[in-house]
Amino acid sequence: MNVLMTLEMAAECHPDRIAARCGERSISYAEMLRAARHAGAQIRASGCRHVGLLDINSLAAPVALYAAACAGLSYVPMNYRLTKPEIQALLERITPAWLIADPQLLEGVEVPAGFTLVDRDQFLRDALDAVGADPEAVQAEPTTVAVQLFTSGTTGAPKAAVLRHENLMSYILGTVEFGAADEHDAVLVAVPPYHIAGISAVLSSTYACRRMVQLPNFDGQAWLETCQREKVSNAFVVPTMLSRVIEYIDASGADASLPALRALAYGGGKMPAPVIERAMQLWPL
């Protein structure tokens, strides 16, 4: 059992349902699975051992995660907020790798030998526009590493947290009911791709068949307006995010109504009581 199962089941049961949306662009579950299979076959043929991502939230993030699973390789989303030397040091630790990146985030970084470097937009175009029969995906063993997350390195060099297919699937199967989401449900993915909450959001939303709305760059106004425009039903924030949303609302007097919102979760740190109290006043779910 591996994480690809979540997408395969969603694509089989709801092929035309929107899987992910970013700005004006969206892809269905069937399109995501097909893109992941074609990208996975190309990645596997390259001889790489990891699939890296150096990018903000976009449609490339979920496609890359599942493409890595199709290739039977580990997915390594990287912290683009690190310094250039720190990013370069992390790249050296995962060579040889297929790296999907925003070129601007690689400015000043010397990419080590052994990398296949692909522009984020080109990666999506190639995956979505691929022709021919869908390639067969590698059936990775449950004990195979599915995701490798590097810590921030605040207490030394970043450390690698290894998440195996069996670890992730145990969490998903134990907490999410398959296909439980209504076709109009949407989750706002505002945490960056390299955050564990970003990984779990992709996997759990896919298994629930819930539309993922990707927020490329977080700020309080963008979060609120995206929730309203996309009729977001579920959202996850870290404490600083919720604080900034509330600060924006209170300072601007903006309309804070979120009639579609049913669940707002937080984690990653201690939430100040005044922030929780103000959030409950704004959104008495």
C-alpha positions in Angstrom: 0.0 0.0 0.0 1.4 3.4 -1.0 0.3 7.0 -1.2 -0.5 6.7 -4.9 -3.6 4.7 -3.9 -5.2 7.9 -2.7 -5.1 9.5 -6.1 -5.9 6.3 -8.0 -9.1 5.8 -6.0 -10.1 9.5 -6.3 -9.6 9.4 -10.1 -11.6 6.2 -10.5 -14.6 7.4 -8.5 -14.6 11.1 -9.3 -12.5 11.6 -12.5 -14.0 14.9 -13.5 -14.1 16.5 -10.0 -11.6 19.4 -9.6 -8.6 18.1 -7.6 -6.6 21.3 -7.3 -6.9 24.9 -8.2 -4.4 27.8 -8.2 -5.5 31.2 -9.4 -7.5 30.7 -12.6 -6.0 27.3 -13.4 -7.4 23.9 -12.2 -7.0 20.2 -12.9 -9.3 17.3 -12.3 -8.4 14.1 -10.5 -8.2 12.2 -13.8 -5.9 14.8 -15.2 -3.7 14.8 -12.1 -3.3 11.0 -12.2 -2.4 11.0 -15.9 0.0 13.8 -15.4 1.7 12.0 -12.4 2.0 8.8 -14.4 3.6 10.4 -17.4 5.9 12.6 -15.3 6.8 9.6 -13.1 7.8 7.6 -16.1 10.1 10.4 -17.4 11.6 10.8 -13.9 12.2 7.1 -13.5 14.0 6.9 -16.9 16.4 9.6 -15.9 18.0 7.4 -13.3 17.5 9.9 -10.5 17.0 8.8 -6.9 14.9 11.7 -5.5 12.3 14.2 -6.8 13.0 17.6 -5.4 10.7 20.6 -5.3 11.9 24.2 -4.7 8.8 26.3 -5.2 5.9 28.0 -3.6 2.4 26.5 -3.6 1.2 25.8 -7.2 -0.4 22.9 -9.1 3.1 21.5 -9.5 3.3 20.5 -5.8 0.6 17.8 -5.7 1.6 16.6 -9.2 5.2 16.3 -8.1 4.3 14.4 -5.0 2.4 11.8 -6.9 4.8 11.7 -9.8 7.5 10.7 -7.3 5.2 8.0 -6.0 4.7 6.8 -9.6 8.4 6.7 -10.1 9.0 4.8 -6.9 11.2 7.6 -5.5 11.1 9.8 -2.5 9.6 13.3 -2.8 11.7 16.1 -1.3 10.1 19.5 -1.0 12.7 22.1 0.0 12.5 25.2 2.1 12.9 28.1 -0.4 13.3 30.5 2.6 16.7 29.1 3.5 19.9 31.0 2.4 21.5 30.2 -0.9 24.4 28.3 0.7 21.9 26.3 2.8 19.8 25.4 -0.3 22.9 24.4 -2.2 24.0 22.2 0.8 20.6 20.4 0.8 20.8 19.9 -3.0 24.1 18.1 -2.5 22.5 15.8 0.0 19.9 14.5 -2.5 21.9 14.1 -5.7 21.2 12.6 -8.2 17.8 14.1 -8.3 15.1 15.5 -10.6 14.5 19.1 -9.4 11.3 21.0 -10.1 11.9 24.7 -9.3 11.0 28.3 -9.8 14.1 29.6 -11.6 14.1 32.8 -9.5 14.5 30.7 -6.3 17.7 29.2 -7.8 19.4 32.5 -8.6 22.8 32.5 -6.9 22.6 28.7 -6.2 25.1 26.4 -8.0 23.2 23.3 -8.8 25.4 20.2 -8.2 26.2 17.7 -11.0 23.7 14.9 -11.2 20.6 17.0 -11.3 17.9 17.2 -13.9 16.6 20.7 -13.5 13.0 21.4 -14.7 11.2 24.7 -14.7 8.0 24.5 -12.7 5.7 25.7 -15.5 7.5 23.4 -18.1 7.1 20.5 -15.7 3.3 21.0 -15.6 3.0 21.6 -19.3 4.9 18.4 -20.2 3.0 16.3 -17.6 -0.5 17.6 -18.6 0.1 17.6 -22.4 1.7 14.2 -22.6 0.3 11.9 -25.3 0.0 8.2 -25.6 -1.1 5.5 -23.2 -0.6 6.1 -19.5 2.6 4.4 -18.3 2.4 1.9 -15.5 3.4 3.2 -12.1 6.0 1.6 -9.9 4.4 -0.3 -7.1 6.6 0.9 -4.2 6.8 -1.2 -1.1 5.1 0.1 2.0 8.5 0.5 3.7 9.9 2.7 0.9 10.5 6.3 1.7 7.7 8.4 0.2 8.6 11.9 1.5 11.8 13.3 3.0 11.4 16.6 4.8 14.3 18.7 6.0 14.0 20.6 9.2 14.7 24.4 9.3 18.2 23.9 10.7 17.7 26.4 13.6 19.8 24.2 15.9 22.4 23.0 13.4 22.4 21.6 9.9 18.9 20.6 8.7 18.0 17.1 9.6 16.0 14.8 7.3 12.6 13.5 8.6 11.8 10.3 6.7 8.2 9.4 6.0 7.5 6.0 4.5 4.4 5.0 2.5 3.2 2.9 5.4 3.5 5.8 7.8 1.6 8.2 5.7 -1.1 5.7 4.7 -1.6 4.7 8.3 -2.4 8.3 9.1 -4.7 8.9 6.1 -6.7 5.7 6.6 -7.0 6.3 10.3 -8.3 9.9 10.0 -10.0 10.3 6.7 -13.1 8.6 5.2 -12.7 7.9 1.5 -14.8 10.2 -0.7 -16.3 11.9 2.3 -16.1 15.4 0.8 -19.1 17.0 -1.0 -18.3 18.1 -4.6 -18.5 21.7 -3.5 -16.1 21.3 -0.5 -12.7 23.0 -0.8 -9.7 23.2 1.4 -7.3 26.1 1.4 -3.7 25.0 1.3 -1.8 28.1 2.6 1.2 26.4 4.4 4.2 25.9 2.1 4.9 22.6 0.3 7.8 21.8 2.5 5.6 21.8 5.7 4.2 18.5 6.9 0.8 20.1 7.0 1.2 20.8 3.2 1.9 17.1 2.6 -1.0 15.9 4.7 -3.3 18.4 3.1 -2.6 16.9 -0.4 -3.0 13.3 0.7 -6.0 13.7 3.0 -7.8 16.0 0.6 -7.2 13.7 -2.3 -8.5 10.7 -0.4 -11.6 12.6 0.7 -12.0 13.8 -2.9 -11.9 17.5 -1.8 -10.8 20.3 -4.0 -7.5 21.8 -3.0 -7.1 25.6 -3.4 -3.4 26.5 -3.5 -2.4 29.9 -2.1 1.0 30.7 -3.6 2.0 33.5 -1.2 0.4 34.0 2.2 -0.8 37.3 3.6 -3.9 38.1 5.6 -5.8 39.8 2.8 -5.0 37.0 0.3 -6.1 34.3 2.7 -9.4 36.0 3.5 -10.3 36.9 -0.1 -9.3 33.4 -1.4 -11.5 31.8 1.2 -14.4 34.0 0.2 -13.9 33.7 -3.6 -13.4 29.9 -3.6 -16.1 29.2 -1.0 -13.5 27.4 1.2 -15.0 24.9 3.6 -11.9 23.7 5.4 -8.6 25.5 6.3 -5.5 24.9 8.3 -3.3 27.7 9.7 -0.3 28.0 11.9 -0.6 30.6 14.8 1.3 33.4 13.0 -1.0 33.0 10.0 -4.2 33.3 12.0 -2.8 36.3 13.8 -2.0 38.0 10.5 -5.5 37.3 9.1 -7.2 38.8 12.2 -4.8 41.8 12.2 -5.7 42.5 8.6 -9.5 42.3 9.4 -9.3 44.5 12.4 -7.0 47.1 10.8 -8.9 47.3 7.5 -12.5 46.7 8.6 -12.8 44.2 5.8 -15.8 41.9 5.5 -14.8 38.8 7.5 -17.8 36.6 6.6 -16.9 33.1 5.5 -20.3 31.4 5.1 -18.9 28.3 3.5 -16.3 27.7 6.2 -17.1 24.6 8.4 -13.7 23.8 9.9 -10.7 25.9 10.8 -7.8 24.0 12.3 -4.4 25.1 13.6 -1.1 23.6 14.6 2.6 24.0 14.5 2.9 26.0 17.7 1.0 27.4 20.7 -1.9 29.6 19.8 -2.4 32.8 22.0 -5.7 32.7 23.7 -6.8 36.2 22.5 -6.3 35.0 18.9 -8.5 32.0 19.4 -11.2 34.1 21.2 -11.2 36.7 18.3 -11.3 33.9 15.7 -14.3 32.4 17.4 -16.0 35.8 17.5 -15.4 36.2 13.7 -16.3 32.7 12.8 -18.6 30.9 15.3 -18.4 27.6 13.6 
